Amino acid sequence: MPLIAMTREMGSLGKDVANALAARLGKPVVHHEIIDHLANKMRLRKSHVVRFLDGKANIWERLTTDKTSLSIYTADETIAMAEADDVSVIRGWGSAHLLRPIQHVICVRVCAPMRVRVQRMMARLNSDDETFIANEIKLSEEAHAAITRRHFGINWQDSDQYDLVLNTERVAIDECAQQVMGLVNNPQFRESAKSVQMLANLALETHVRAALRADPRTDKMQISITADQGIVTLAGIVNRGMDPLHASEVVTAVLRVTEIRNQLKTASA
C-alpha cells in the first residue's frame, strides 16, 4: 500500500485531511509520536524541541540546539516510521521531501489562503486578535521554510515538490481525502520490489548516519554514506585524530548491515 507523506500550513485543516485519510485506510496518522524519541536523542526537553521547530525558541534554546543532529535524528525517526507496516500517513517532519524519491510514497501539500487560515485560527483559539494570530502563522511558516531550505535546499511551498496540492478554501475535507485516495488506488504509486528496496536503502543510510552521529568517536565525521541491499559504503576524508576503524565499529552494530566497505582516508598534515 502507498504511504502518504503530508505537509500543511497552519490553519489549512491538514490535520483533518490526514485523519480522514487514516480513517479510510484503517491505519493511524504519525505526527506527535516522533517528538519523544527526537527529544531523547537530542538530550533536550520535549518543549525545547517543539519551540525550536515552531520558531519560538529563546536565545539560549537556539544556541543549545545542534541543528545538524536535529536534522539527522529527525530523518532517522521519520524513516523508521515509514518502514512500519501499521502507518499510512506521516504528517509533517519533512516526510514529503525526505521520502519523495520513493515511488510508492504520495507527497501531498494541504494549503489555504492566509486570510482564511487566520480566520480559522481565530475561531479555533477563540481570539479576536487578528494581528497576533497572523504573526503566529508567519513565525511557523518562517521556521518551516528555514528548516526545509537548510535540510533539503528547497522552498517547501513550491507546488512542484508534491504529487498533489489541495486548497481547503475551495475543496472540502472529504473531497480532499477522496482526491488522495485516487492516487492511493493509482497503479503508478503501487509498491514494487524496486521501490521497497529504495526505501530499505534510504532507511539504512539514514540509520547509519544517526548511529555515527550518536557515538562521540564518530560524531564529527562528515562522510558520504551509501547503502545497497545491506552493503554500506563509507567514503570521504576524516580529520587527523579520527580513526576510520571507529566508523566501521559503529556501523557494524546497525541492524540489517551485512557488509561494510570502509573507504575513509585520514587527512594528511
C-alpha positions in Angstrom: 0.0 0.0 0.0 1.3 3.5 -0.8 2.4 5.7 2.1 1.1 9.3 2.3 3.6 12.0 3.3 1.9 15.2 4.0 2.8 18.8 4.8 0.4 21.5 5.7 0.1 25.2 6.5 -1.1 26.3 10.0 -4.9 26.7 9.8 -5.2 24.8 6.5 -7.1 21.8 8.1 -4.3 19.5 7.1 -4.8 17.6 10.4 -8.4 16.9 9.4 -7.4 15.7 5.9 -4.8 13.4 7.4 -7.4 12.0 9.9 -10.0 11.5 7.1 -7.4 9.6 5.1 -6.3 7.4 8.1 -10.0 6.5 8.7 -10.4 5.4 5.1 -7.2 3.4 5.2 -7.7 1.9 8.6 -4.2 2.9 9.8 -3.0 5.7 12.1 -1.5 9.1 11.4 2.0 9.7 12.6 2.9 13.2 13.9 3.5 13.7 17.6 4.9 10.2 18.1 8.3 11.4 16.7 8.8 14.1 19.3 9.6 11.9 22.3 12.2 9.9 20.5 13.7 13.0 19.0 14.0 14.8 22.3 15.6 11.8 23.9 18.2 11.5 21.2 18.9 15.2 21.4 19.0 15.0 25.2 16.7 18.0 25.3 13.3 18.6 26.8 10.4 17.9 24.5 9.2 21.5 24.9 12.6 22.8 23.9 12.5 20.8 20.6 8.9 21.8 19.9 9.6 25.5 20.4 12.7 25.3 18.2 10.8 23.7 15.4 8.0 26.2 15.7 10.4 29.1 15.5 9.6 30.2 19.1 12.8 29.2 20.8 14.5 31.8 23.0 18.2 32.7 22.5 19.5 30.1 24.9 17.4 27.4 23.2 18.6 28.4 19.8 22.3 28.4 20.9 22.0 25.0 22.6 20.2 23.2 19.7 22.6 21.2 17.5 20.9 21.8 14.1 22.9 19.1 12.3 22.0 16.5 14.9 18.4 17.6 14.8 18.3 17.1 11.0 19.9 13.7 11.2 17.8 12.4 14.1 14.5 13.8 12.6 15.3 12.0 9.3 16.1 8.8 11.3 12.8 8.8 13.2 10.8 9.7 10.1 12.3 6.9 8.1 11.7 4.5 10.9 8.0 5.4 10.9 7.9 5.0 7.1 9.2 1.4 7.5 6.4 0.5 9.9 3.6 -1.7 8.4 0.9 0.0 10.6 1.4 3.5 9.3 -0.4 5.1 6.4 0.0 8.8 6.8 3.0 10.8 8.1 2.1 14.4 8.8 5.0 16.9 8.8 8.7 16.3 9.8 9.9 16.9 6.2 8.5 13.5 5.2 7.2 14.7 1.9 10.7 15.9 0.9 12.7 13.1 2.6 10.6 10.3 1.0 9.9 11.9 -2.3 12.3 9.6 -4.2 10.3 6.6 -3.2 7.7 5.7 -5.9 5.1 4.3 -3.5 5.1 7.5 -1.4 2.4 10.0 -2.3 3.6 13.6 -1.4 0.7 15.9 -0.5 0.5 19.6 0.5 -2.6 21.0 2.2 -2.9 24.8 2.0 -5.3 27.7 2.1 -5.1 31.5 1.6 -3.6 33.4 4.6 -6.9 35.3 5.3 -8.8 32.0 5.5 -6.3 30.4 7.8 -6.2 33.5 10.1 -10.0 33.4 10.5 -9.9 29.6 11.2 -7.2 30.0 13.9 -9.0 32.9 15.5 -12.2 30.7 15.7 -10.2 27.7 17.0 -8.4 29.8 19.7 -11.5 31.9 20.5 -9.5 35.0 19.8 -10.3 38.3 18.2 -6.7 39.4 17.9 -6.1 39.1 14.2 -2.7 40.6 14.2 -1.4 38.2 16.9 -2.8 35.2 15.0 -1.4 36.3 11.7 2.1 36.8 13.3 1.9 33.3 14.9 1.2 31.8 11.4 4.1 33.8 9.8 6.5 32.6 12.5 5.5 29.0 12.0 6.0 29.3 8.2 9.3 31.1 8.5 10.6 28.3 10.8 9.4 25.7 8.4 10.9 27.5 5.4 14.3 27.8 7.2 14.4 24.1 8.1 13.5 22.8 4.6 16.0 25.2 3.0 18.7 24.0 5.4 17.9 20.3 5.2 16.6 19.9 1.6 17.7 23.0 -0.3 14.1 23.7 -1.4 11.1 26.0 -0.9 8.5 23.9 0.8 5.7 25.9 -0.7 6.6 25.2 -4.3 3.9 23.0 -5.8 6.3 21.0 -8.0 7.7 19.4 -4.8 4.4 17.5 -4.4 2.2 15.0 -6.3 -1.0 16.7 -5.1 -1.7 20.2 -3.7 -5.1 20.7 -2.0 -6.6 24.1 -1.2 -9.1 23.7 1.6 -10.7 27.1 0.9 -12.5 25.5 -2.1 -12.2 21.8 -1.5 -13.9 20.1 1.4 -12.1 17.7 3.8 -13.9 14.6 2.4 -13.2 15.6 -1.2 -9.5 16.2 -0.3 -9.3 12.7 1.1 -11.0 11.3 -2.0 -8.5 13.1 -4.2 -5.6 11.5 -2.3 -7.4 8.1 -2.4 -7.4 8.4 -6.2 -3.6 8.3 -6.1 -3.6 5.6 -3.5 -5.5 3.4 -6.0 -3.4 4.5 -8.9 -1.1 1.7 -10.1 1.7 4.3 -10.6 2.1 4.6 -6.8 1.9 0.9 -6.1 4.7 -0.8 -4.1 7.2 -2.6 -6.3 10.3 -4.6 -5.5 12.3 -1.7 -6.7 10.5 1.0 -4.6 10.7 -1.2 -1.5 14.4 -1.7 -2.0 14.9 2.0 -2.5 13.2 2.7 0.8 15.3 0.0 2.5 18.5 1.5 1.2 17.4 5.0 2.2 16.5 3.8 5.6 19.8 2.0 6.2 21.8 5.1 5.1 19.7 7.2 7.5 20.1 4.8 10.4 23.8 4.5 9.8 24.2 8.3 9.7 22.3 8.6 13.0 24.4 5.9 14.7 27.6 7.7 13.7 26.3 11.0 15.0 25.4 9.4 18.3 28.8 8.0 19.0 31.4 10.5 20.4 34.2 8.8 18.4 32.5 9.5 15.1 30.0 12.3 15.7 32.2 14.9 13.9 32.9 12.8 10.9 31.5 14.4 7.7 31.4 11.5 5.3 29.4 10.0 2.4 27.2 7.1 3.3 25.5 4.8 0.7 23.7 1.6 1.2 22.6 -1.1 -1.2 20.9 -4.3 0.0 22.7 -4.3 3.3 26.1 -3.3 2.0 27.2 0.1 3.4 29.9 2.1 1.8 31.7 4.9 3.8 33.7 7.4 1.8 35.5 10.6 2.4 38.3 12.2 4.3 38.3 12.4 8.1 40.4 14.8 10.2 43.6 13.8 11.8 42.9 12.3 15.2 39.9 10.4 13.9 40.2 6.7 13.3 38.3 5.4 10.3 38.1 2.0 12.0 35.8 3.5 14.7 33.3 4.2 11.9 33.3 0.5 11.0 32.8 -0.5 14.6 29.8 1.8 14.9 28.2 0.7 11.7 28.6 -3.0 12.4 26.1 -2.6 15.2 23.4 -1.1 13.0 20.6 -3.6 12.2 20.5 -5.0 8.7 24.1 -4.1 7.8 25.6 -7.2 6.2 28.8 -5.7 4.9 30.9 -2.6 5.3 33.1 -1.1 2.6 35.2 1.4 4.5 36.9 3.8 2.0 37.6 6.5 4.5 41.0 8.2 4.4 42.7 10.3 7.1 43.7 13.9 6.1 47.4 14.4 5.7 49.2 17.0 7.8 
